[in-house]
Amino acid sequence: MHKTLIAAAITASLALAGTAAASCSFHKTGGERSAAMQAGDEPRFIRTGGYGMMQAAGPDIVDTAVAAGSFDTLVKAVQAAGLVDTLKGDGPFTVFAPTDAAFAKLPDGTLEALLADPEQLARVLKYHVVPGKLDAADVTGMSRLATVEGSALPVADIRIAQTDIVTSNGIIHVIDEVLIPQS
């Protein structure tokens, strides 16, 4: 009986701590609640660096892009290039995500040609991904970023429309044009 009471007390304490952590979730770059945690989500927790706080784990990069509704072309391209599993992986990644409107700005036939050439498409998409989790302050403090594609991306070439969308495996910055690596 004594062991049962102790187990019940520990379970209640953990539940209470989980509730407190969900309502006080902070991410490393600020003191605000994680954008990935939506009302009604069941909280899962991961330990973050820096402050040693617990952060609610939300959707990953791919799921966040799908849910946003303004990245349908990007999601289609990620699927065609075979990069879904990579961007759903542990990361962390910083993704400069072009919107559907950004893809619409490409010259006629460019998107279709990329979708028909998965290798070239993967190269273009990887040019939008940087290893690590870089918030807007980190990015603006740099002149070049080393991309997953292998090329250096000049920060001056990136026009960010929205910053710091935190995901469980990285961060998304919304951009209004498709970045093309130099050959």
C-alpha positions in Angstrom: 0.0 0.0 0.0 2.8 2.4 0.9 4.5 1.8 -2.5 1.1 2.5 -4.2 0.7 5.8 -2.4 4.3 6.9 -3.3 3.8 5.9 -7.0 0.5 7.9 -7.1 2.2 10.9 -5.5 5.1 10.7 -8.0 2.7 10.4 -10.9 0.6 13.4 -9.7 3.8 15.5 -9.2 5.0 14.6 -12.7 1.6 15.5 -14.2 1.6 18.8 -12.4 5.2 19.6 -13.5 4.2 18.7 -17.1 1.2 21.1 -16.9 3.4 23.9 -15.5 6.1 23.3 -18.1 3.5 23.5 -20.9 2.2 26.8 -19.7 5.7 28.2 -19.2 7.4 26.9 -22.3 10.3 29.0 -23.5 12.6 28.6 -26.4 16.3 29.6 -26.3 16.0 32.7 -28.4 13.4 34.5 -26.3 10.9 34.1 -23.5 7.8 33.4 -25.6 5.7 30.3 -25.9 6.7 28.0 -28.7 4.9 28.9 -31.9 4.7 25.2 -32.7 2.5 24.5 -29.7 -1.1 25.1 -30.6 -4.1 25.0 -28.3 -5.3 21.5 -27.8 -1.9 19.9 -28.7 -0.8 17.2 -26.3 2.4 18.5 -24.8 5.6 16.5 -25.3 8.8 17.9 -23.8 12.4 18.1 -24.9 15.3 19.6 -23.0 16.7 22.7 -24.6 20.2 24.0 -24.4 21.1 27.4 -22.9 18.6 28.0 -20.2 18.0 24.3 -19.2 14.2 24.9 -19.6 11.8 22.4 -21.0 10.2 23.2 -24.3 7.1 21.7 -25.8 7.9 19.7 -28.9 5.6 20.5 -31.7 5.4 19.7 -35.4 8.6 19.3 -37.3 9.7 21.5 -40.3 7.7 19.5 -42.9 4.5 19.3 -40.8 4.7 23.0 -40.0 5.0 23.8 -43.7 2.1 21.6 -44.6 -0.1 23.2 -41.8 0.7 26.7 -42.9 -1.0 26.4 -46.2 1.3 28.8 -48.0 4.0 26.3 -48.8 2.2 23.8 -51.0 4.7 24.1 -53.8 7.6 23.8 -51.5 6.1 20.7 -49.9 5.5 19.2 -53.4 9.1 20.0 -54.3 10.5 18.4 -51.1 8.5 15.3 -51.8 9.7 15.1 -55.4 13.3 15.6 -54.4 13.0 12.8 -51.8 13.9 15.1 -48.9 10.9 14.6 -46.6 12.7 12.1 -44.3 15.7 14.4 -44.0 13.6 17.5 -43.1 11.6 15.4 -40.6 14.9 14.1 -39.0 16.5 15.3 -35.8 18.2 18.3 -37.3 18.4 20.9 -36.1 18.0 22.8 -39.4 17.4 26.4 -40.4 15.1 26.5 -43.5 14.6 29.6 -45.7 11.2 28.6 -47.0 9.9 30.1 -50.2 6.2 30.6 -50.3 3.9 29.5 -53.1 4.0 33.2 -54.4 7.8 33.0 -54.4 7.7 29.9 -56.7 5.2 31.6 -58.9 7.8 34.4 -59.6 10.2 31.9 -61.3 10.4 32.2 -65.0 7.9 30.1 -67.0 8.9 26.4 -67.2 11.5 26.7 -64.4 9.5 24.9 -61.7 8.4 22.2 -64.1 12.0 21.6 -65.2 13.1 21.3 -61.6 10.3 18.9 -60.7 11.3 16.8 -63.7 15.0 16.7 -62.5 15.0 15.4 -58.8 18.8 15.7 -58.5 18.8 19.4 -59.6 15.7 20.1 -57.5 17.4 18.6 -54.4 20.4 20.8 -55.0 18.2 23.9 -55.1 16.2 22.9 -52.1 19.3 22.1 -50.0 20.6 25.6 -50.8 17.7 26.8 -48.7 18.8 24.7 -45.7 21.5 25.5 -43.2 22.7 23.1 -40.5 21.8 24.2 -37.0 19.1 26.4 -35.5 19.8 30.0 -36.4 17.2 32.7 -35.3 17.0 36.0 -37.1 19.5 37.6 -34.8 22.0 34.9 -35.6 21.4 35.2 -39.4 21.7 39.0 -39.5 25.0 38.8 -37.6 26.6 36.7 -40.4 27.7 37.6 -43.9 27.5 34.0 -45.4 25.8 30.8 -44.4 27.1 27.3 -45.2 24.2 25.5 -46.8 23.5 21.7 -46.8 23.9 21.9 -50.6 27.6 22.8 -50.0 27.6 26.4 -51.3 27.9 29.6 -49.2 24.7 31.6 -49.2 25.3 35.3 -48.9 23.0 36.7 -46.2 22.5 39.9 -48.3 20.7 37.8 -50.9 18.0 36.6 -48.5 14.9 38.7 -48.2 13.1 37.4 -45.2 9.4 38.1 -44.9 8.8 36.4 -41.6 11.3 35.1 -39.0 11.7 32.6 -36.3 9.0 30.0 -36.8 10.2 27.5 -34.2 9.7 23.7 -35.0 10.6 20.6 -33.1 13.7 20.1 -35.3 14.7 23.6 -36.3 13.5 27.0 -37.3 11.9 28.4 -40.5 12.3 31.8 -42.0 9.8 32.6 -44.7 11.3 34.2 -47.9 9.6 35.8 -50.9 11.8 34.3 -53.6 13.4 31.0 -54.6 17.2 31.0 -54.0 19.2 29.4 -56.8 22.8 28.3 -56.1 25.5 29.6 -58.3 27.1 27.0 -60.5 
